[in-house]
């Protein structure tokens, strides 16, 4: 999502951004949306102008029409989400997971390095379909010229096992120290 989307607060402003990105006038957009509606309830440019100027709300029916026409999530138009499309939502989820996993991954990477292993992570491509397929072999682990690949799920299991092992050992050490007066 571009920076402008982050500061847009109203459905009318978002509709205007979409219309301008397509270089459409109010009349042209009304005409295009009108083609998607029954004849007796066609969209009018004045109605769109009032929506863009926040003098009239976007009905759920119009939100769905705009969503279909502009190929964006209706909830984004209605300001119920920050993600224009499922692809934006997926990319944000992957980014968040990477940020949250960075601490555990860094610890795992350090332990692996101390034991002669090298762990690498692929950069995810921009296309959602490619990124999803990359998740099946996102990590590679190398030692002594031999390489294995791990999926995100396999790496998560490994990270969780190591996390559980470390937590278990620290709990044991803590109890032992307490029992032996520190």
VENKA-V247054 format. One record per pair of residues at least 6 apart in sequence whose C-alpha atoms are under 8 Angstrom apart, sorted by sequence separation. I is the first residue (numbers start at 1). J is the second residue. D is the distance in whole Angstrom. If there is no record, write none. Layout:
BEGIN
<<I/J/D> <I/J/D>>
END
This chain:
BEGIN
<<8/14/7> <19/25/7> <37/43/8> <50/56/5> <51/57/6> <66/72/8> <67/73/6> <75/81/6> <76/82/6> <83/89/5> <112/118/7> <113/119/8> <124/130/8> <125/131/5> <141/147/6> <142/148/7> <19/26/8> <34/41/8> <35/42/8> <51/58/6> <67/74/5> <76/83/6> <77/84/8> <112/119/7> <124/131/5> <140/147/7> <141/148/5> <34/42/5> <66/74/7> <76/84/5> <140/148/6> <141/149/6> <5/14/8> <33/42/8> <34/43/5> <47/56/8> <76/85/8> <109/118/7> <140/149/4> <141/150/8> <19/29/7> <33/43/6> <34/44/8> <64/74/6> <67/77/7> <73/83/7> <109/119/6> <124/134/7> <139/149/6> <140/150/6> <63/74/5> <73/84/5> <138/149/7> <139/150/5> <30/42/8> <31/43/7> <63/75/8> <72/84/5> <73/85/5> <122/134/8> <137/149/5> <138/150/6> <139/151/6> <30/43/5> <31/44/8> <72/85/5> <73/86/7> <137/150/5> <138/151/6> <139/152/7> <30/44/5> <63/77/7> <71/85/8> <136/150/7> <137/151/5> <138/152/6> <30/45/5> <63/78/7> <136/151/4> <137/152/7> <29/45/8> <122/138/5> <135/151/6> <136/152/6> <139/155/7> <27/44/8> <121/138/6> <122/139/6> <135/152/6> <27/45/5> <30/48/7> <121/139/5> <26/45/5> <120/139/6> <121/140/6> <58/78/7> <119/139/7> <120/140/5> <119/140/6> <120/141/6> <26/48/7> <119/141/5> <26/49/7> <118/141/6> <119/142/7> <117/141/7> <118/142/5> <117/142/6> <118/143/6> <117/143/5> <116/143/6> <116/144/8> <36/65/7> <33/65/7> <33/66/7> <16/52/6> <33/69/7> <15/52/6> <91/128/8> <90/128/8> <12/51/5> <13/52/6> <11/51/8> <12/52/4> <13/53/7> <11/52/8> <12/53/6> <13/54/8> <87/128/6> <12/54/5> <11/54/8> <10/54/7> <12/57/8> <11/57/8> <12/58/8> <11/58/7> <15/66/8> <108/159/7> <18/70/7> <105/159/7> <108/162/8> <104/159/7> <104/163/8> <15/77/7> <14/77/6> <11/77/5> <11/78/5> <10/78/7> <11/79/6> <10/79/6> <9/79/7> <6/82/7> <5/82/8> <1/83/7> <1/84/7> <1/88/7>>
END
